[in-house]
């Protein structure tokens, strides 16, 4: 999971819960863009995750989603849609525990080339690249993917469209 320190040092938090905006970015072929991450000192401890990160200062979830997407992928030509899912998660990364309230936004783009240009130092040490996945590839994947039910969630999204209101996913504690 992407757990990058804030660029300004002022993540928006409620108590110890970090507010995070993530992007379920789909291209015209309904492929989803995932980033490949790993522990900074252990490339074998790896996973795939959606672009996104912590809100900074008074930033809205929408503003954070677009900023993080641009910084982590270079993609700026997007139509940001509704919040699809919300999830609370807790996981160890880079020597600390991260407790997050994540909002997952649907977004569409025709821009499929990626170029991470705004990564933090920690992200440069822990993000190995990006890949577009079909729903079928994601379903068959043996890699770790967060959220863990992403293939199923994506299939439902593609079959039924966005939910009328955000779906609360089961909490994940790693």
N, C-alpha and C positions, 0 to 999 in steps of 0.2 A: 504494500500500500504506500502511496505517496504520503510521506509525513515530513514535509520540509519546514524548516524554520521560516518564520516570516522575514520578509525583506526589510521591514521597518522595525521589527522587534515588538510590534504591537498587534498581535493576533486578537481578533474579537473572541472573547470567551464568556461563558456563563459559568461562574465558579471555575472549576478545572476542566470544563467541557469546551473543547475547541470547536468553533463554528466553521464548517467546511462546505464549499460549493464544488460539485463535481459535474462533469459533462459527459452525457451519453451521445457522442458525436457520430452521426450516420452520414455516409456518402450517398450519391444517387443510386448505388447498387445495394443499399441497406447494409453495408459493412460498417462495423463499429471500430473506432480507433481506440486501441489500448496501448499504454506505455509499459515497458518492461523494466521492472525495478529489482533491486537486490540490496541486501545489507551492505553498507559501505565497505566493510572489511571481509566480506564473504560472498563472492559472486555466485556461489552454488546455492545460497539461500535466496531464491528468487521467486518472483510472482509477476502477474499482469494486473493492471488496474486502469481505471478511467482517469483522464486528465482532471486536475482540480487541486484545490488546496484551501488553506485558511483565509478567512476574511481578514482584511487589514483595516484597523481603525474603524471609521464609520461607514466603511464600504458595505453595499448591499450584497446579498447572495448573487444576484444577477451580475453585478459589476465584478465580483470576485470570479465568477465562472468564466466570463469573457477574458478577464485579465490573465487568469491562470492558463486558460487555453492558448492564448497568444504567447505567453512566456514559455510554456512547455512544448508547444508544437509549431509555433509560428503561424498558425491558422487564425485569420482574423475575419474572413468572409463567411460568417455564419448567421443563420436564422435561429435565435435562441427561443426555444419553446417553453412549455410548462415544466413545473417540477413533477417528475414521475414518481420518485420514491424518496423516502427519508429513512435513515438508518443511524443507530448509535453503534459505535464500535470502540474497541479498546485493544491495543496491540503494542508489542515491543518493537522499537526501531531505533537504531543508532544509539543504543545505550540508555534509552529512556522509554517510559510508557506513554502512549498517546491515547487520550480519551476524546472521541469526536462525535459531533452531531452533524451528519452529512446529508446534504440535499443534492439529489441527482436531477439535473436538467436535461431535457431532450434538446438536441441541436442538430441542424442539418447544414451541410456544406457541399460545394462542388470542388473545393480546394483540397486535393488529396496529398500534395507534397508537404512534408513536414520538415521543420528546421527549428529545433529548440534553441532559442536565442536569449532567454531570460532566466536560465536556471541559477539557483543559488549554488554555493560551493558544495553543500551537502548533496543536492540533486545531481550535480556533475559527477559526484563519486558514487551515486546510487541509481541513476537512471541510464539504462543501456540502450534505449532506442524506443521506437514506436512501430506498430504494425496494424494494418487494417485486417479485421477478421470477419468472415461470413458467420452467420448464425450456426450453420452446419459445422464449420471448423471449430467454433467455440464449444459446441455440444460435444465434439469428439476429443477436445483437448485434454491432455493429461497434466498440463501445467496447473499451478495454483493461480486462480483468478479471483479477484475481489470486486464486488461482493461475490460470495461463493455460489450463489444461484444465478449469476449473471446470464448464462446461456438460456435458462428457463424464462427469466424476466425479459430478455430480448425477444425470444420467440413469441411471448404473449404480447409484447409491444408491437411487433411486426404484424401479428395476426389480428389484434383487436384495436390497435391505436392507443394513444395515451389514455390513462385513466382519467375519470372525471375530476378526481382530487388525488393528491399524492398518496401513494400506498406506503404504509409504515412497514418496513422489513423487520424481520427478527433481528435482535441485537447480535453482534458478532464479537466474541471475546477470544483473542488468540493468545 
